[in-house]
């Protein structure tokens, strides 16, 4: 039973870390897109 418990904890930790990584990457991507969009619009306006 203990082995199954450990496996469950490990897999849920892995999933949580994966989720965290994905959300961080998504946030970083949106930041980059926003700043790139800002630079582009500034160039277009000038």
N, C-alpha and C positions, 0 to 999 in steps of 0.2 A: 504493500500500500504506500509506503513512504516514497518509493521510487516514482510512482504515478504522481504523487503530490509534488515532488520536486520537479518533475517534467512539466506539470501544469503551471507551476510558478515560473519556471524558465520560459515557457512558451508565451505566457501572458506578459512577462517582462519584455520579451523580444517584440511582441506585437505593440506594446506601449512605446518602446523605443522607436520602432518603425514609424508609428503614427507621429511621434514627436519630430522625427527627422523629416517626414513628409511635410508637416505643417511649417516647420522652420524653413525648409527649402521653398515652399510656396510663398511664404512671407518675403523671403529674400528676392524671389523672382518678381513679385509684385512691386517691391521697392525699386528694383533695377528698371522695370518697365516704366514705372512712374517717373523716375529721374530721366530716363531716355526720352520719354514722351515730352517732358518739360523742356529738355534741350532742343528737341526737334521743333516744338511749337515756337520756342524763342527764335530759332533760325528762320522759321517760316514767317514769323511776324516781322522780322527785320528785313 
